Amino acid sequence: MQRRKTLVAALLCLGLLLMPLEPALACSAYDDYINRAASRYGVPAWLIKGVIAAESGFRADAYRPEPRVNDAAHGLMQILLSTARDIGYRGGSSGLMDPATNIDLGTRYLGMMMERFGGDYELAVAAYNAGPGLVGRLVDRYGRSFAAIRPHLEAGARNHVAKVMNYASQFRAGKAPMACPGGAAPRGMNSSNPLTWLFLLAIIWALANQ
């Protein structure tokens, strides 16, 4: 009996050790694409990751209809087909679901926003989310800083910028935000990872044989 209790305790400890690995693994799955795009367009990788975390939660299959503009947000950085076409994309909607293509296009657009707004990360993120036309008009009227235009943005845009920058600061510090698994499972319990199932089966076996 004591031996079985020790085994159960050991398995629980192993589970606790494995759990924090999940978000980091989910967040690093697209690092090659992110780093390549970061280098190509001069956008910090940690900022790209912050945008991905807020926009799609690191879900490559994320898709959100946008009836207001007769379009849809596609993939990891939730780029619109119309926006992709504006910056040179010639493929169809399905092509935007490819992570490499999507991250490249999304980062290209984010880089364009950074260039337009003098390298200000918050203004660039606001323009990525709410549109460069709106942000440009607010900057012209209230001043060239996010603090100046923030009170005049809709709450959704303000909150989105705050969320992106919060995630981005965590990535910059080498941390893995809770957004990494895409919100599909609690921290560490990713049902697509075989380690999760092995751990759960081991616990069940140990309890059944007490």
N, CA, C and O of each residue as an XYZ file, in Angstrom:
840
protein
N       0.836     -1.209      0.000
C       0.000      0.000      0.000
C       0.871      1.261      0.000
O       0.628      2.202     -0.756
N       1.877      1.256      0.854
C       2.757      2.419      0.934
C       3.489      2.639     -0.384
O       3.716      3.768     -0.818
N       3.853      1.507     -1.011
C       4.573      1.608     -2.277
C       3.685      2.243     -3.354
O       4.143      3.067     -4.146
N       2.392      1.838     -3.367
C       1.473      2.397     -4.352
C       1.249      3.889     -4.110
O       1.183      4.671     -5.058
N       1.133      4.281     -2.845
C       0.967      5.697     -2.527
C       2.173      6.503     -2.997
O       2.041      7.613     -3.514
N       3.352      5.913     -2.804
C       4.575      6.584     -3.254
C       4.573      6.744     -4.767
O       4.989      7.776     -5.296
N       4.088      5.684     -5.474
C       4.030      5.737     -6.931
C       3.071      6.827     -7.401
O       3.392      7.588     -8.314
N       1.899      6.902     -6.782
C       0.928      7.933     -7.147
C       1.506      9.323     -6.924
O       1.356     10.209     -7.766
N       2.168      9.509     -5.787
C       2.776     10.804     -5.485
C       3.842     11.161     -6.511
O       3.952     12.313     -6.932
N       4.630     10.157     -6.910
C       5.679     10.397     -7.899
C       5.080     10.790     -9.245
O       5.591     11.683     -9.921
N       3.984     10.114     -9.634
C       3.333     10.438    -10.900
C       2.737     11.842    -10.885
O       2.805     12.561    -11.882
N       2.157     12.227     -9.758
C       1.617     13.580     -9.631
C       2.715     14.624     -9.761
O       2.530     15.650    -10.417
N       3.848     14.366     -9.140
C       4.986     15.293     -9.244
C       5.469     15.393    -10.683
O       5.802     16.476    -11.164
N       5.505     14.225    -11.381
C       5.919     14.228    -12.779
C       4.963     15.066    -13.621
O       5.384     15.817    -14.502
N       3.665     14.923    -13.334
C       2.675     15.718    -14.056
C       2.875     17.201    -13.857
O       2.768     17.975    -14.808
N       3.164     17.607    -12.634
C       3.397     19.023    -12.347
C       4.625     19.540    -13.070
O       4.676     20.702    -13.473
N       5.621     18.668    -13.234
C       6.825     19.069    -13.953
C       6.553     19.208    -15.447
O       7.118     20.081    -16.107
N       5.681     18.339    -15.982
C       5.398     18.375    -17.410
C       4.483     19.524    -17.801
O       4.607     20.070    -18.897
N       3.568     19.894    -16.918
C       2.541     20.868    -17.265
C       3.073     22.210    -17.762
O       2.558     22.702    -18.766
N       4.063     22.835    -17.133
C       4.519     24.140    -17.617
C       5.167     24.099    -18.984
O       5.373     25.145    -19.599
N       5.502     22.879    -19.486
C       6.154     22.811    -20.779
C       5.190     23.092    -21.926
O       5.607     23.550    -22.990
N       3.902     22.819    -21.714
C       2.946     22.905    -22.801
C       2.884     24.278    -23.461
O       3.027     24.356    -24.681
N       2.677     25.377    -22.707
C       2.572     26.673    -23.360
C       3.828     27.043    -24.129
O       3.741     27.596    -25.226
N       4.995     26.746    -23.572
C       6.241     27.089    -24.242
C       6.356     26.353    -25.570
O       6.783     26.929    -26.570
N       5.963     25.042    -25.576
C       6.022     24.270    -26.805
C       5.051     24.823    -27.839
O       5.393     24.942    -29.015
N       3.838     25.161    -27.401
C       2.839     25.699    -28.323
C       3.298     27.025    -28.911
O       3.053     27.301    -30.085
N       3.948     27.833    -28.119
C       4.381     29.157    -28.568
C       5.616     29.109    -29.453
O       5.881     30.060    -30.189
N       6.363     28.039    -29.399
C       7.589     27.967    -30.196
C       7.397     27.165    -31.477
O       8.339     27.004    -32.253
N       6.186     26.659    -31.708
C       5.943     25.800    -32.865
C       6.196     26.518    -34.191
O       6.534     25.880    -35.188
N       6.035     27.833    -34.205
C       6.168     28.594    -35.451
C       7.376     29.531    -35.424
O       7.433     30.502    -36.178
N       8.324     29.235    -34.563
C       9.481     30.124    -34.396
C      10.270     30.324    -35.682
O      10.740     31.429    -35.951
N      10.423     29.265    -36.485
C      11.185     29.408    -37.728
C      10.536     30.440    -38.647
O      11.222     31.296    -39.206
N       9.229     30.359    -38.801
C       8.508     31.310    -39.654
C       8.563     32.718    -39.064
O       8.743     33.701    -39.782
N       8.404     32.793    -37.750
C       8.404     34.097    -37.074
C       9.765     34.766    -37.191
O       9.853     35.951    -37.512
N      10.822     34.011    -36.932
C      12.172     34.587    -36.984
C      12.546     35.007    -38.401
O      13.209     36.025    -38.602
N      12.118     34.220    -39.376
C      12.395     34.560    -40.772
C      11.689     35.863    -41.153
O      12.283     36.744    -41.775
N      10.424     35.970    -40.776
C       9.668     37.189    -41.092
C      10.203     38.389    -40.320
O      10.257     39.499    -40.848
N      10.598     38.162    -39.067
C      11.153     39.248    -38.251
C      12.398     39.824    -38.904
O      12.575     41.041    -38.965
N      13.256     38.938    -39.389
C      14.487     39.378    -40.041
C      14.193     40.082    -41.364
O      14.844     41.069    -41.706
N      13.228     39.578    -42.093
C      12.915     40.128    -43.418
C      12.308     41.524    -43.339
O      12.602     42.381    -44.172
N      11.459     41.753    -42.336
C      10.704     43.006    -42.287
C      11.095     43.928    -41.135
O      10.490     44.986    -40.963
N      12.087     43.546    -40.354
C      12.564     44.421    -39.287
C      11.596     44.594    -38.139
O      11.548     45.651    -37.510
N      10.819     43.550    -37.862
C       9.862     43.575    -36.752
C      10.352     42.618    -35.671
O      10.690     41.478    -35.988
N      10.404     43.033    -34.411
C      10.878     42.133    -33.355
C      10.031     40.862    -33.274
O       8.803     40.917    -33.341
N      10.700     39.727    -33.129
C       9.982     38.448    -33.043
C       9.024     38.430    -31.859
O       7.938     37.858    -31.948
N       9.422     39.055    -30.746
C       8.556     39.050    -29.565
C       7.270     39.846    -29.800
O       6.230     39.549    -29.210
N       7.351     40.864    -30.669
C       6.143     41.627    -30.990
C       5.221     40.808    -31.897
O       4.002     40.818    -31.728
N       5.812     40.105    -32.855
C       5.018     39.230    -33.724
C       4.288     38.191    -32.880
O       3.105     37.924    -33.094
N       5.000     37.612    -31.924
C       4.377     36.607    -31.057
C       3.259     37.218    -30.216
O       2.233     36.581    -29.976
N       3.463     38.441    -29.777
C       2.415     39.116    -29.016
C       1.159     39.309    -29.842
O       0.047     39.141    -29.343
N       1.338     39.664    -31.112
C       0.192     39.830    -32.011
C      -0.499     38.486    -32.241
O      -1.726     38.399    -32.209
N       0.298     37.437    -32.472
C      -0.286     36.108    -32.680
C      -1.079     35.672    -31.457
O      -2.197     35.172    -31.580
N      -0.494     35.862    -30.273
C      -1.167     35.436    -29.038
C      -2.514     36.123    -28.876
O      -3.499     35.490    -28.496
N      -2.557     37.423    -29.166
C      -3.799     38.177    -28.996
C      -4.789     37.930    -30.125
O      -5.998     37.878    -29.898
N      -4.276     37.778    -31.339
C      -5.160     37.648    -32.498
C      -5.766     36.252    -32.622
O      -6.969     36.115    -32.841
N      -4.938     35.216    -32.484
C      -5.407     33.856    -32.772
C      -5.118     32.853    -31.671
O      -5.533     31.698    -31.767
N      -4.410     33.273    -30.620
C      -4.063     32.331    -29.566
C      -3.198     31.188    -30.054
O      -3.259     30.087    -29.507
N      -2.378     31.438    -31.092
C      -1.483     30.436    -31.668
C      -2.246     29.272    -32.301
O      -1.747     28.147    -32.333
N      -3.439     29.536    -32.799
C      -4.203     28.527    -33.532
C      -4.093     28.810    -35.022
O      -4.604     29.819    -35.508
N      -3.426     27.918    -35.742
C      -3.247     28.114    -37.179
C      -4.565     28.029    -37.932
O      -4.681     28.568    -39.032
N      -5.569     27.354    -37.352
C      -6.855     27.195    -38.028
C      -7.873     28.266    -37.637
O      -9.048     28.166    -37.993
N      -7.429     29.284    -36.911
C      -8.356     30.343    -36.482
C      -8.952     31.047    -37.702
O      -8.239     31.435    -38.627
N     -10.260     31.198    -37.679
C     -10.966     31.831    -38.801
C     -12.169     32.579    -38.237
O     -13.001     31.992    -37.546
N     -12.259     33.863    -38.528
C     -13.339     34.670    -37.971
C     -13.972     35.533    -39.064
O     -13.325     36.443    -39.582
N     -15.230     35.259    -39.418
C     -15.907     36.101    -40.413
C     -16.000     37.550    -39.934
O     -16.226     37.819    -38.755
N     -15.820     38.469    -40.875
C     -15.937     39.898    -40.590
C     -16.986     40.482    -41.534
O     -16.641     41.127    -42.524
N     -18.272     40.258    -41.229
C     -19.333     40.704    -42.145
C     -19.355     42.212    -42.370
O     -19.828     42.684    -43.404
N     -18.845     42.962    -41.405
C     -18.839     44.429    -41.533
C     -18.047     44.881    -42.753
O     -18.362     45.901    -43.365
N     -17.005     44.106    -43.103
C     -16.178     44.459    -44.258
C     -16.258     43.385    -45.344
O     -15.459     43.378    -46.280
N     -17.233     42.476    -45.210
C     -17.421     41.404    -46.188
C     -16.129     40.624    -46.419
O     -15.717     40.405    -47.558
N     -15.510     40.215    -45.341
C     -14.222     39.522    -45.410
C     -14.144     38.570    -44.219
O     -15.140     38.330    -43.537
N     -12.958     38.036    -43.981
C     -12.755     37.164    -42.823
C     -11.309     37.264    -42.374
O     -10.410     37.498    -43.182
N     -11.096     37.086    -41.081
C      -9.747     37.091    -40.514
C      -9.208     35.667    -40.554
O      -9.860     34.732    -40.088
N      -8.013     35.511    -41.115
C      -7.458     34.187    -41.367
C      -6.214     33.904    -40.529
O      -5.346     34.765    -40.382
N      -6.137     32.708    -39.988
C      -4.895     32.168    -39.466
C      -4.335     32.828    -38.225
O      -5.056     33.452    -37.445
N      -3.040     32.677    -38.063
C      -2.373     33.039    -36.809
C      -2.440     34.523    -36.493
O      -2.682     34.901    -35.347
N      -2.228     35.365    -37.492
C      -2.271     36.806    -37.231
C      -3.567     37.433    -37.713
O      -3.697     38.656    -37.765
N      -4.544     36.569    -38.073
C      -5.897     37.010    -38.414
C      -5.911     38.106    -39.475
O      -6.542     39.150    -39.306
N      -5.209     37.848    -40.559
C      -5.132     38.839    -41.625
C      -6.337     38.703    -42.558
O      -6.774     37.592    -42.860
N      -6.863     39.827    -43.004
C      -7.977     39.840    -43.948
C      -7.461     39.562    -45.358
O      -6.348     39.957    -45.706
N      -8.272     38.883    -46.167
C      -7.880     38.632    -47.550
C      -7.677     39.951    -48.294
O      -6.737     40.081    -49.079
N      -8.546     40.921    -48.054
C      -8.413     42.218    -48.730
C      -7.104     42.910    -48.358
O      -6.460     43.528    -49.206
N      -6.716     42.805    -47.092
C      -5.448     43.395    -46.655
C      -4.278     42.682    -47.306
O      -3.328     43.318    -47.764
N      -4.350     41.353    -47.345
C      -3.281     40.576    -47.978
C      -3.139     40.956    -49.449
O      -2.027     41.096    -49.957
N      -4.264     41.121    -50.120
C      -4.221     41.507    -51.540
C      -3.613     42.901    -51.702
O      -2.877     43.155    -52.656
N      -3.920     43.786    -50.782
C      -3.387     45.152    -50.853
C      -1.866     45.184    -50.774
O      -1.232     46.094    -51.308
N      -1.279     44.186    -50.105
C       0.183     44.197    -49.943
C       0.874     43.165    -50.841
O       2.028     42.801    -50.613
N       0.148     42.703    -51.864
C       0.806     41.911    -52.894
C       0.460     40.445    -52.976
O       0.963     39.754    -53.863
N      -0.375     39.939    -52.093
C      -0.745     38.520    -52.126
C      -1.672     38.266    -53.310
O      -2.599     39.037    -53.561
N      -1.412     37.174    -54.036
C      -2.212     36.867    -55.226
C      -2.971     35.549    -55.094
O      -3.647     35.130    -56.034
N      -2.870     34.900    -53.953
C      -3.553     33.633    -53.757
C      -4.974     33.819    -53.273
O      -5.500     34.931    -53.230
N      -5.588     32.691    -52.905
C      -6.956     32.718    -52.423
C      -7.036     32.672    -50.917
O      -6.024     32.715    -50.218
N      -8.266     32.585    -50.428
C      -8.503     32.573    -48.987
C      -7.834     31.385    -48.309
O      -7.272     31.527    -47.223
N      -7.889     30.215    -48.940
C      -7.322     29.011    -48.321
C      -5.816     29.120    -48.128
O      -5.268     28.561    -47.179
N      -5.147     29.838    -49.024
C      -3.699     29.993    -48.907
C      -3.281     30.766    -47.678
O      -2.162     30.611    -47.190
N      -4.184     31.607    -47.172
C      -3.868     32.388    -45.975
C      -3.874     31.535    -44.713
O      -3.424     31.988    -43.660
N      -4.378     30.307    -44.805
C      -4.380     29.425    -43.647
C      -3.052     28.692    -43.494
O      -2.837     27.998    -42.500
N      -2.169     28.841    -44.462
C      -0.827     28.266    -44.346
C      -0.010     29.132    -43.398
O       0.143     30.327    -43.649
N       0.525     28.564    -42.306
C       1.223     29.387    -41.299
C       2.375     30.212    -41.856
O       2.532     31.381    -41.502
N       3.188     29.607    -42.732
C       4.341     30.337    -43.264
C       3.892     31.550    -44.073
O       4.425     32.648    -43.912
N       2.906     31.340    -44.944
C       2.376     32.436    -45.760
C       1.726     33.500    -44.892
O       1.945     34.696    -45.086
N       0.931     33.057    -43.940
C       0.183     33.979    -43.091
C       1.103     34.839    -42.238
O       0.930     36.056    -42.163
N       2.076     34.212    -41.599
C       2.991     34.963    -40.729
C       3.819     35.943    -41.549
O       4.081     37.062    -41.106
N       4.231     35.525    -42.746
C       5.004     36.429    -43.601
C       4.172     37.653    -43.978
O       4.645     38.785    -43.873
N       2.945     37.427    -44.414
C       2.093     38.548    -44.820
C       1.708     39.426    -43.635
O       1.739     40.653    -43.725
N       1.345     38.789    -42.522
C       0.969     39.559    -41.340
C       2.115     40.416    -40.830
O       1.915     41.561    -40.423
N       3.324     39.851    -40.855
C       4.489     40.601    -40.391
C       4.851     41.712    -41.368
O       5.271     42.795    -40.962
N       4.686     41.435    -42.658
C       4.929     42.486    -43.653
C       4.009     43.679    -43.394
O       4.443     44.830    -43.431
N       2.752     43.391    -43.136
C       1.786     44.461    -42.876
C       2.103     45.180    -41.567
O       2.026     46.407    -41.496
N       2.457     44.423    -40.538
C       2.827     45.039    -39.258
C       4.056     45.922    -39.429
O       4.134     47.005    -38.849
N       5.017     45.458    -40.227
C       6.204     46.263    -40.504
C       5.863     47.552    -41.235
O       6.459     48.598    -40.974
N       4.907     47.477    -42.146
C       4.455     48.685    -42.847
C       3.817     49.674    -41.881
O       3.997     50.885    -42.010
N       3.073     49.152    -40.915
C       2.460     50.026    -39.910
C       3.535     50.664    -39.025
O       3.423     51.833    -38.655
N       4.569     49.900    -38.688
C       5.667     50.461    -37.892
C       6.365     51.581    -38.650
O       6.689     52.623    -38.079
N       6.593     51.357    -39.936
C       7.255     52.385    -40.744
C       6.382     53.631    -40.856
O       6.880     54.754    -40.773
N       5.096     53.431    -41.041
C       4.181     54.567    -41.201
C       4.089     55.403    -39.934
O       3.950     56.625    -39.999
N       4.168     54.741    -38.774
C       3.992     55.453    -37.511
C       5.291     55.563    -36.715
O       5.296     55.499    -35.485
N       6.382     55.730    -37.446
C       7.658     56.073    -36.837
C       8.235     55.046    -35.887
O       8.962     55.406    -34.961
N       7.930     53.773    -36.094
C       8.484     52.724    -35.247
C       7.807     52.581    -33.900
O       8.285     51.830    -33.049
N       6.707     53.284    -33.686
C       5.982     53.190    -32.418
C       5.192     51.878    -32.399
O       4.268     51.689    -33.190
N       5.564     50.980    -31.491
C       4.937     49.658    -31.456
C       3.434     49.738    -31.194
O       2.648     49.057    -31.854
N       3.044     50.554    -30.249
C       1.625     50.623    -29.889
C       0.785     51.216    -31.021
O      -0.312     50.733    -31.301
N       1.294     52.250    -31.664
C       0.568     52.817    -32.800
C       0.476     51.810    -33.941
O      -0.554     51.710    -34.607
N       1.560     51.066    -34.164
C       1.564     50.056    -35.224
C       0.542     48.963    -34.944
O      -0.178     48.532    -35.844
N       0.482     48.520    -33.701
C      -0.486     47.482    -33.321
C      -1.909     48.016    -33.427
O      -2.812     47.308    -33.873
N      -2.108     49.265    -33.015
C      -3.433     49.881    -33.132
C      -3.862     49.954    -34.594
O      -5.016     49.674    -34.920
N      -2.937     50.328    -35.473
C      -3.247     50.415    -36.897
C      -3.501     49.035    -37.487
O      -4.372     48.880    -38.343
N      -2.758     48.041    -37.043
C      -2.958     46.664    -37.504
C      -4.367     46.204    -37.160
O      -5.000     45.491    -37.939
N      -4.851     46.606    -36.009
C      -6.157     46.159    -35.529
C      -7.311     47.035    -36.020
O      -8.319     46.524    -36.509
N      -7.160     48.336    -35.890
C      -8.272     49.253    -36.171
C      -8.192     49.902    -37.545
O      -9.142     50.548    -37.988
N      -7.059     49.729    -38.219
C      -6.894     50.310    -39.543
C      -6.001     51.535    -39.531
O      -6.132     52.387    -38.652
N      -5.087     51.639    -40.501
C      -4.162     52.774    -40.534
C      -4.844     54.099    -40.834
O      -4.363     55.154    -40.420
N      -5.973     54.052    -41.559
C      -6.671     55.299    -41.856
C      -7.180     55.971    -40.602
O      -6.967     57.167    -40.399
N      -7.853     55.203    -39.759
C      -8.379     55.746    -38.504
C      -7.258     56.226    -37.601
O      -7.304     57.340    -37.079
N      -6.252     55.384    -37.418
C      -5.146     55.756    -36.528
C      -4.416     56.976    -37.077
O      -4.015     57.855    -36.314
N      -4.243     57.034    -38.383
C      -3.591     58.190    -38.990
C      -4.349     59.482    -38.730
O      -3.748     60.514    -38.430
N      -5.661     59.421    -38.846
C      -6.470     60.626    -38.589
C      -6.379     61.053    -37.128
O      -6.304     62.244    -36.825
N      -6.387     60.077    -36.229
C      -6.281     60.403    -34.804
C      -4.915     60.992    -34.470
O      -4.812     61.922    -33.670
N      -3.874     60.451    -35.082
C      -2.522     60.975    -34.861
C      -2.426     62.412    -35.364
O      -1.858     63.272    -34.691
N      -2.976     62.668    -36.538
C      -2.937     64.028    -37.090
C      -3.662     65.022    -36.184
O      -3.275     66.186    -36.085
N      -4.699     64.554    -35.539
C      -5.515     65.461    -34.732
C      -5.020     65.604    -33.297
O      -5.062     66.695    -32.727
N      -4.543     64.485    -32.705
C      -4.253     64.511    -31.267
C      -2.774     64.349    -30.907
O      -2.391     64.600    -29.764
N      -1.948     63.937    -31.854
C      -0.533     63.798    -31.539
C       0.001     62.420    -31.880
O      -0.738     61.437    -31.924
N       1.310     62.372    -32.120
C       1.939     61.153    -32.618
C       2.416     60.249    -31.479
O       3.606     59.951    -31.374
N       1.501     59.824    -30.647
C       1.812     58.839    -29.607
C       0.537     58.087    -29.276
O      -0.565     58.610    -29.441
N       0.692     56.865    -28.811
C      -0.498     56.083    -28.479
C      -1.230     56.700    -27.295
O      -2.459     56.676    -27.238
N      -0.477     57.249    -26.354
C      -1.109     57.884    -25.190
C      -2.031     59.022    -25.620
O      -3.070     59.256    -25.003
N      -1.641     59.730    -26.692
C      -2.442     60.867    -27.156
C      -3.741     60.420    -27.819
O      -4.777     61.066    -27.664
N      -3.683     59.317    -28.554
C      -4.887     58.898    -29.282
C      -5.719     57.870    -28.513
O      -6.868     57.610    -28.869
N      -5.154     57.297    -27.481
C      -5.833     56.213    -26.764
C      -7.255     56.565    -26.319
O      -8.164     55.758    -26.518
N      -7.478     57.741    -25.723
C      -8.842     58.055    -25.264
C      -9.867     58.138    -26.395
O     -11.072     58.097    -26.151
N      -9.387     58.252    -27.622
C     -10.287     58.459    -28.753
C     -10.502     57.183    -29.578
O     -11.223     57.196    -30.577
N      -9.874     56.088    -29.153
C     -10.101     54.791    -29.781
C     -11.277     54.091    -29.110
O     -11.585     54.359    -27.948
N     -11.928     53.201    -29.836
C     -12.969     52.386    -29.228
C     -12.351     51.466    -28.176
O     -11.171     51.124    -28.247
N     -13.164     51.077    -27.207
C     -12.670     50.247    -26.107
C     -12.044     48.952    -26.611
O     -11.037     48.496    -26.070
N     -12.637     48.360    -27.645
C     -12.102     47.112    -28.177
C     -10.686     47.270    -28.688
O      -9.835     46.415    -28.443
N     -10.426     48.359    -29.399
C      -9.083     48.612    -29.927
C      -8.100     48.911    -28.803
O      -6.965     48.435    -28.825
N      -8.533     49.700    -27.819
C      -7.655     50.001    -26.678
C      -7.266     48.719    -25.942
O      -6.099     48.503    -25.615
N      -8.255     47.884    -25.693
C      -7.996     46.644    -24.962
C      -7.117     45.697    -25.767
O      -6.283     44.984    -25.209
N      -7.312     45.694    -27.082
C      -6.508     44.815    -27.931
C      -5.037     45.217    -27.897
O      -4.159     44.364    -27.772
N      -4.775     46.502    -28.006
C      -3.384     46.973    -27.953
C      -2.755     46.611    -26.615
O      -1.610     46.161    -26.566
N      -3.492     46.803    -25.540
C      -2.971     46.459    -24.210
C      -2.666     44.973    -24.112
O      -1.656     44.578    -23.531
N      -3.539     44.151    -24.682
C      -3.339     42.703    -24.638
C      -2.098     42.299    -25.431
O      -1.279     41.511    -24.957
N      -1.965     42.844    -26.639
C      -0.795     42.536    -27.466
C       0.491     42.918    -26.750
O       1.432     42.127    -26.689
N       0.533     44.134    -26.206
C       1.762     44.604    -25.574
C       2.071     43.828    -24.295
O       3.237     43.638    -23.951
N       1.037     43.383    -23.596
C       1.247     42.559    -22.408
C       1.873     41.222    -22.791
O       2.854     40.793    -22.184
N       1.304     40.569    -23.799
C       1.878     39.308    -24.268
C       3.294     39.524    -24.802
O       4.205     38.751    -24.505
N       3.465     40.582    -25.591
C       4.769     40.848    -26.196
C       5.841     41.061    -25.135
O       6.964     40.578    -25.280
N       5.501     41.776    -24.075
C       6.483     42.017    -23.012
C       6.872     40.711    -22.319
O       8.015     40.546    -21.892
N       5.918     39.788    -22.209
C       6.228     38.488    -21.609
C       7.148     37.674    -22.512
O       8.094     37.046    -22.036
N       6.870     37.684    -23.814
C       7.756     36.991    -24.744
C       9.145     37.616    -24.734
O      10.151     36.908    -24.793
N       9.198     38.926    -24.659
C      10.491     39.619    -24.651
C      11.307     39.227    -23.430
O      12.536     39.180    -23.482
N      10.609     38.944    -22.322
C      11.274     38.540    -21.079
C      11.536     37.039    -21.018
O      12.052     36.533    -20.021
N      11.179     36.328    -22.089
C      11.427     34.893    -22.123
C      10.383     34.053    -21.431
O      10.633     32.890    -21.112
N       9.208     34.626    -21.192
C       8.135     33.883    -20.526
C       7.144     33.363    -21.566
O       7.130     33.817    -22.710
N       6.315     32.400    -21.148
C       5.297     31.831    -22.027
C       3.920     32.188    -21.499
O       3.472     31.585    -20.524
N       3.231     33.146    -22.107
C       1.906     33.543    -21.618
C       0.899     32.406    -21.716
O       1.103     31.446    -22.459
N      -0.185     32.521    -20.964
C      -1.226     31.508    -20.981
C      -1.921     31.416    -22.337
O      -2.617     30.436    -22.602
N      -1.749     32.411    -23.194
C      -2.392     32.373    -24.513
C      -1.748     31.352    -25.434
O      -2.313     31.021    -26.476
N      -0.589     30.851    -25.075
C       0.161     29.985    -25.981
C      -0.596     28.764    -26.476
O      -0.547     28.480    -27.673
N      -1.298     28.021    -25.613
C      -1.980     26.833    -26.133
C      -3.229     27.142    -26.937
O      -3.914     26.221    -27.381
N      -3.541     28.412    -27.135
C      -4.699     28.760    -27.931
C      -6.001     28.705    -27.167
O      -7.075     28.754    -27.768
N      -5.926     28.604    -25.860
C      -7.138     28.562    -25.066
C      -7.908     27.266    -25.206
O      -9.054     27.184    -24.763
N      -7.305     26.239    -25.819
C      -8.018     24.992    -26.068
C      -8.023     24.074    -24.868
O      -8.855     23.169    -24.793
N      -7.131     24.278    -23.937
C      -7.039     23.400    -22.777
C      -6.397     24.150    -21.643
O      -5.677     25.116    -21.896
N      -6.620     23.757    -20.394
C      -5.934     24.390    -19.277
C      -4.434     24.243    -19.424
O      -3.951     23.363    -20.137
N      -3.709     25.101    -18.751
C      -2.254     25.104    -18.818
C      -1.708     23.708    -18.572
O      -1.943     23.107    -17.524
N      -0.973     23.203    -19.557
C      -0.319     21.917    -19.426
C      -1.142     20.742    -19.899
O      -0.557     19.748    -20.331
N      -2.480     20.790    -19.847
C      -3.281     19.636    -20.212
C      -3.708     19.730    -21.667
O      -4.889     19.917    -21.960
N      -2.761     19.602    -22.568
C      -3.022     19.680    -23.997
C      -3.370     18.292    -24.505
O      -2.518     17.403    -24.515
N      -4.623     18.094    -24.929
C      -5.084     16.758    -25.290
C      -4.391     16.198    -26.520
O      -4.473     14.996    -26.774
N      -3.705     17.045    -27.297
C      -3.009     16.558    -28.480
C      -1.628     16.014    -28.152
O      -0.977     15.428    -29.017
N      -1.175     16.193    -26.936
C       0.148     15.738    -26.536
C       0.050     14.352    -25.917
O      -0.651     14.190    -24.918
N       0.734     13.328    -26.476
C       0.659     11.974    -25.928
C       1.142     11.877    -24.490
O       0.720     10.986    -23.754
N       2.031     12.794    -24.076
C       2.500     12.763    -22.687
C       1.346     12.985    -21.714
O       1.321     12.409    -20.626
N       0.396     13.821    -22.112
C      -0.765     14.066    -21.257
C      -1.549     12.785    -21.033
O      -1.925     12.463    -19.906
N      -1.793     12.054    -22.121
C      -2.574     10.821    -22.007
C      -1.819      9.752    -21.234
O      -2.418      9.045    -20.424
N      -0.524      9.618    -21.463
C       0.273      8.640    -20.717
C       0.246      8.942    -19.227
O       0.141      8.042    -18.394
N       0.342     10.228    -18.912
C       0.309     10.633    -17.508
C      -1.035     10.287    -16.874
O      -1.079      9.739    -15.772
N      -2.133     10.603    -17.565
C      -3.458     10.318    -17.026
C      -3.699      8.820    -16.888
O      -4.270      8.381    -15.889
N      -3.275      8.026    -17.870
C      -3.445      6.574    -17.799
C      -2.642      5.981    -16.649
O      -3.092      5.052    -15.979
N      -1.455      6.523    -16.427
C      -0.631      6.024    -15.323
C      -1.285      6.304    -13.978
O      -1.252      5.462    -13.081
N      -1.878      7.484    -13.837
C      -2.582      7.824    -12.595
C      -3.778      6.894    -12.383
O      -3.998      6.393    -11.281
N      -4.553      6.670    -13.460
C      -5.719      5.786    -13.355
C      -5.300      4.376    -12.964
O      -5.920      3.751    -12.103
N      -4.241      3.879    -13.603
C      -3.756      2.522    -13.291
C      -3.322      2.427    -11.837
O      -3.650      1.465    -11.142
N      -2.581      3.434    -11.380
C      -2.080      3.400    -10.007
C      -3.226      3.431     -9.000
O      -3.202      2.720     -7.995
N      -4.229      4.263     -9.279
C      -5.369      4.344     -8.363
C      -6.191      3.062     -8.376
O      -6.691      2.633     -7.336
N      -6.333      2.445     -9.558
C      -7.121      1.217     -9.669
C      -6.461      0.039     -8.973
O      -7.133     -0.916     -8.584
N      -5.161      0.106     -8.819
C      -4.438     -1.017     -8.219
C      -4.054     -0.771     -6.767
O      -3.223     -1.489     -6.210
N      -4.651      0.234     -6.159
C      -4.374      0.476     -4.734
C      -4.937     -0.652     -3.879
O      -4.802     -0.626     -2.656
